[in-house]
């Protein structure tokens, strides 16, 4: 602290000397004009001769230097910056000095009589390094300018009052482990607010306070470098380094600042994987199925990221065919799984040699050694009570159809794989043979039929057979049994379709009217075909012939002309179909041929009573619809006419008198039922009707009633 104070005192003294030099220079004459680049001055004066003659000589009258003031001055009195003086000033007080510009009147004040300029406030160069002011001399009484205004500069002289500052700290950096000495890590830079062009106030020197001997820093650039070889991340990953920046070129009395730098060592693949054990022991039960996990092991690698990845491989061992190895990507563990079933009774232990390797290698460290490790895995097989095992995974048998019940189909066989070797009992689960076509011997697994089988009904029977240990834990096993019913030629061929053949009356002899085909429910063997022929009773008919196409079809042809549907409308042609199976089967099928009326183009017009195609091109349904519409229209017309007539005539005829009101007396004695039956009461009501005469109104009423009845009847039709 004392060194800094002494430096400030020295600077103050230096400023005073400079100010004194400026004052001396202000009194110099024109002979010092050669130094105006350091001390600019202007001379302008009026000289009076003793005789009273005034001679005018134009010259600069201002005399001053570039002024300086030391920053951060804290003395009790205002600091004298400099003095303005014009050679026209005779000292009588008639000249007034005026100061204007930056800080005039606030920071800088002037004595208008003497021209002395003082700084009233403490100045900070870092806030403003210089001030531009304007000086002018005027007459005190008239304020008339005696000199043209001139500018001058007051510079704030720097002192070392700002320490170095690291603007971007704290810093974070990384460098790869095992880096060579001198590897650049990061560059830190400090800034100093002092004037870099004046003295050493802003000349910085860097040094390391914390972090040795691992790192070093270049004094002038601030670059941090590694200082030790083979720094290992696995031993220490992070380092806290403190860097100091000191001004004054690092000399005593300079100010300083520090920065924290956290340096992290990044990983490189410099460590191989390593198994923690030379031998791993595992076990697996013989009842485990392929794909189940047997055990896990792990090779540790202290590296990080992809440098710490490990791959596993089975190199050799008698268990390579029974076990496989994979990797759990999350835990980096080797997972050993069962590849094939193992049998305790056959082999009770297996050995595997497992290798762990790094998939990504760093060529810089290959010479350090192999990046892999090996271990031995011993797997023991544990005994388990296993279900019986069939000698085959499935069975397929054949049996002929129509074979009698009790026919042997085949035999299945299972055994107990355990050491106990218990006897086996066989069973057909009923849900696989609901109709109970088969039975099985519980002791030896012989399968037989219970009745004859029909291939055309069911060609395959798929059943299951269960084998169960007698004793032990009653474990069972099932196997699939597929039974094929072999075909026997027991079905005769027949027409593929039962369609009626329509033939024109004017058909030309030799015309093929039908190509018949046949099917057979039995299996068609290779090169097997059907043979077609007319039945013997119609072999010599004069109407039709049959041509066998030597395959599965035959053509029916006409051999005469002049058919008439009025004479005979339908012909029945029996055709015999034979197969060439063993034994051969045949059947007679009747082909129905209907004679139809046709036009000259061969278009069928009608067959027997029912038309096949209408000449007008209308279908039967369309014709019926037209007729129905006509009948309905007629019924509506008749009903309309009847209603019109009914409106014109009254429905009830009122008579002036009723005959029934007249009383007729006679002297005859009543004859009982005979007289009653002989006498017609209608005569009394209508005497005219007795003679067969009806009044016109009554005749009209009867006619009208009949017309209404007829209309209703027609409407219903």
Secondary structure, DSSP 4 states (H G I P E B T S, - for coil): -HHHHHHHHHHHHHHHHHHHHHHHHHT--GGGGGGTTTS-B---EEEE-TTS-EEEE----BB---EEEETT---SS-EEEEE--BTT--SSS-EEEEEEETTBTTTEEE-TTT-EEEE-S---TTT-SEEEEEEEEEETTT--BSS--EEEEEEEEP-S----EETT-SEEEEEETTPPTT-EEEE--EE--S-TTSTTTT--EEEEEESTTTEEE-TTT-EEEE-SS---TTT--EEEEEEEEESGGG-TT--EEEEEEEEEEEP-S-S--EES-SEEEEEEETTPPTT-EEEEE-EE--S-GGGG--EEEEEE-TTTTTEEEEEETTTTEEEEEE-S---TTT--EEEEEEEEE-SS--GGGGGG--SEEEEEEEEEEEP--PPPEESSSEEEEEEETTPPTT-EEEE--EE--STT---EEEE--GGG-TT--EEE-TTT-EEEESS---TTT-SEEEEEEEEEESSTT--EEEEEEEEEEE-------EES---PEEEETTPPTT-EEEEEEEE-SS---TT--EEEEE-GGGTT-SSEEEEE-SSSEEEEEE------TTT--EEEEEEEEEE--SS--EEEEEEEEEEEEE-TT--EEEETTEESS-TTS--HHHHHHHHHHHHHHHHHHHHHHHHHHHHHS-SSPPPSS-GGG------PPP-THHHHHHS-HHHHH-TGGGGT---HHHHHHHHHHHHHHHHHHHHH-
